[in-house]
């Protein structure tokens, strides 16, 4: 049977177009880091020194910028998970993961928005977030199995914790950039097995998590 011909490879960009794309990516990375994922596209074009038409020629939507920027940034979270899983003590690894995760978010408002799913992700960004969720489940299970993390803490609870911490980070980044560390300290003390008390409200099931995410 005749196999269909593969699609033609994309033509390389002209030198001037490649420069414009690089300038747009640099400006978007900078502005998203400062203001979050809702930063104005017009401001990105202005910082890059190009017209808004040129911006849309390279990146026809805001999501196209995210797809170009954030998969590599989110890959740092995978490395963070691997390091945490390799820690000799499961609780120390769990704590190091949370501290590392929120430190990365505190350095970059755009990453903070992406991790907190403040805007609906798609494509590679969504896949990277899903991988991060699965890896976090391993850390949680390991810490529970060690007897140090309260046994009723679920991956869904980590999602809601991330939402809460992302808001603390977002609101305090300019005036008190380390405020999240104090907040996290209180959270962590409440997650230790010895401090646990029964909670009547169950964790959000996957379906409700999805509904909450879609409504954000």
C-alpha positions in Angstrom: 0.0 0.0 0.0 1.3 3.4 -0.9 2.3 5.4 2.1 1.4 9.1 2.1 4.2 11.5 1.7 5.3 13.2 5.0 4.4 16.8 5.3 7.1 19.2 4.1 9.5 20.5 6.7 8.8 24.1 7.7 10.9 26.7 5.9 13.6 28.3 8.0 12.8 31.9 9.0 14.6 34.7 7.3 17.3 36.3 9.4 15.2 39.4 10.2 12.1 37.3 11.0 14.2 35.1 13.3 15.5 38.1 15.1 12.0 39.5 15.6 10.8 36.1 17.0 13.8 36.0 19.4 13.1 39.5 20.6 9.4 38.7 21.1 10.2 35.6 23.1 12.6 37.5 25.3 10.1 40.4 25.9 7.3 37.9 26.6 9.4 35.9 29.0 10.4 39.1 30.9 6.9 40.6 30.9 5.1 37.4 31.9 7.6 37.0 34.7 6.8 40.5 36.0 3.1 40.7 35.5 1.8 37.1 35.0 0.2 35.5 32.0 -2.4 38.2 31.4 0.3 40.8 30.5 -0.8 42.9 27.5 0.4 41.6 24.2 0.8 45.2 23.0 3.4 45.8 25.8 5.3 42.7 24.6 5.4 44.1 21.1 6.6 47.5 22.4 9.4 46.0 24.5 10.5 43.9 21.5 10.5 46.9 19.3 8.1 45.4 16.7 4.6 46.1 15.5 1.6 44.3 16.9 1.1 42.9 13.4 4.6 41.3 13.5 3.8 39.8 16.9 0.6 38.2 15.6 2.5 36.9 12.6 4.8 34.9 14.9 2.4 34.2 17.7 -1.2 34.3 16.7 -2.5 33.9 20.2 -1.4 34.4 23.8 -1.4 30.6 24.2 1.2 30.4 21.4 3.6 32.3 23.6 2.9 30.0 26.5 3.6 26.9 24.3 7.0 28.4 23.3 8.1 29.5 26.7 6.7 27.3 29.5 7.4 23.7 28.6 11.1 24.3 29.3 10.4 26.3 32.4 8.1 23.5 33.7 10.8 21.0 33.0 12.6 22.4 36.0 9.8 21.1 38.2 10.5 17.6 37.0 14.1 17.9 38.0 12.9 19.2 41.4 10.7 16.1 41.8 13.5 13.7 40.9 15.8 15.4 43.5 13.0 15.2 46.1 12.3 11.5 45.5 16.0 10.8 45.9 16.2 12.4 49.3 17.0 9.8 52.0 14.2 11.1 54.3 10.8 11.1 52.7 9.5 14.1 54.7 12.6 16.1 53.9 12.1 15.4 50.2 8.4 16.4 50.4 9.3 19.7 52.1 12.2 20.4 49.7 9.8 19.9 46.8 7.2 22.3 48.1 9.9 24.9 49.0 11.5 24.6 45.6 8.2 24.7 43.8 7.0 27.9 45.5 10.4 29.5 45.3 10.3 29.1 41.5 6.8 30.5 41.4 7.9 33.5 43.6 10.6 34.3 41.0 8.2 34.3 38.0 4.6 35.5 38.0 4.0 33.7 34.7 5.2 30.4 36.1 3.1 31.1 39.2 0.0 31.5 37.0 0.8 28.4 35.0 1.3 26.1 38.0 -1.8 27.5 39.7 -3.7 26.9 36.5 -5.0 30.5 36.6 -5.4 30.3 32.9 -6.5 27.2 31.0 -3.5 25.4 29.6 -3.3 23.3 26.4 -0.8 21.3 24.4 2.7 20.8 25.9 2.0 23.1 28.9 -1.0 21.0 29.9 1.0 17.8 29.5 3.8 19.2 31.6 1.4 20.1 34.3 -0.2 16.7 34.2 3.3 15.0 34.5 4.0 17.3 37.5 0.8 16.2 39.2 1.6 12.5 38.8 5.1 13.0 40.1 3.8 14.9 43.1 1.5 11.9 43.9 4.7 9.8 44.2 6.2 12.2 46.7 3.0 12.3 48.7 2.7 8.5 48.8 6.3 8.2 49.9 5.9 10.7 52.7 2.7 9.0 53.9 4.3 5.6 53.8 7.1 6.9 56.0 4.5 7.8 58.7 5.5 11.5 58.7 2.8 13.0 56.4 -0.8 12.7 57.7 -2.5 9.8 56.1 -5.5 11.7 54.8 -3.5 14.2 52.7 -4.2 13.5 49.0 -2.8 14.9 45.7 -6.0 16.9 45.3 -5.1 18.6 48.6 -1.8 19.6 47.2 -3.6 21.2 44.2 -5.7 23.4 46.6 -2.6 24.2 48.7 -0.9 25.3 45.5 -3.8 27.6 44.6 -3.7 29.1 48.1 0.1 29.6 48.0 0.0 31.0 44.5 -2.3 33.8 45.7 -0.1 34.6 48.6 2.9 34.8 46.2 1.0 36.9 43.7 -0.2 39.5 46.2 3.0 39.8 48.2 5.7 39.4 45.5 6.5 43.1 45.2 6.2 44.2 48.9 7.2 41.0 50.9 8.7 38.4 48.5 9.4 35.9 51.3 6.0 36.1 53.0 5.0 32.8 51.4 7.7 31.0 53.4 6.0 31.8 56.7 2.7 30.8 55.3 4.2 27.5 54.1 5.7 26.9 57.5 2.2 26.9 59.1 0.9 24.6 56.4 3.7 22.1 56.9 3.2 21.9 60.7 -0.4 21.1 60.1 0.6 18.3 57.6 2.7 16.4 60.1 1.2 13.1 61.3 1.5 14.1 65.0 -0.5 17.3 64.4 -3.3 15.7 62.4 -6.9 15.8 63.5 -9.8 14.2 61.6 -11.3 16.5 58.8 -15.0 16.0 58.0 -14.7 17.5 54.5 -13.2 15.0 52.0 -10.6 16.1 49.3 -12.0 17.3 46.0 -12.6 14.3 43.6 -11.0 14.5 40.2 -14.2 15.6 38.5 -14.7 18.5 40.8 -11.0 19.5 40.5 -11.5 19.6 36.7 -14.7 21.8 37.1 -12.9 24.2 39.4 -9.9 24.4 37.0 -12.2 25.1 34.0 -14.0 27.8 35.8 -10.8 29.7 36.6 
